[in-house]
């Protein structure tokens, strides 16, 4: 499994902590009908079947379960899809509720223009070691390769309404960015999202 560069780990860990603690009131960005804080473990098993492998770990003293779909079980155009279950909703921990969808796309599937066409301009930008990161208040986080062309990691989390907006600048945490626009919903096939008109 490809690991995240050390300099980006704090950024992603902060997003994951927010995903674990996020309230379930707002509608999350979804992928192929899988929506954090909405979709349950039995629903995922019914739609996708059993994962390639499972793991359990602790996040903020809560037991989180991870399902990985890779190889032929991964969506078309992706190396793998990782789902994490276990989230706080209205101060109650729900162990079978989806908290995170991580997609590891193959090259040329999601370039910066494709992501902007599908989800609009990001609400926040971050950059470390020449790796650009897009943040969306709807819950999407996209980490690009060193060339800033191809998405390497796409994270779907519960909404992040407190993300600041404004000018973008290099920072380890979400930085201010351009004006937000409504995201498009990716198709169930797992391919590129339908561009907005």
Buried (B, 14 or more C-beta within 10 A) or exposed (E): EEEBBEEBEEBBEEBBEBBBBBBBEBEBBBBBBBBBBBBEBEBBEEEBEEBBEEEEEEBEEBEBBBBBBBEEBBBEBBBBBBBBBBBBBEEEBBEBBBBBBBBBBEEEBBBBEBBBBBBBBBBBBBBBEEBBBBBBBBBBBBBBBEEEBBBBBBBBBBBBEEBEBEEBEEBBEBBBBBEBBEBBBBBEEBEBBEEEE
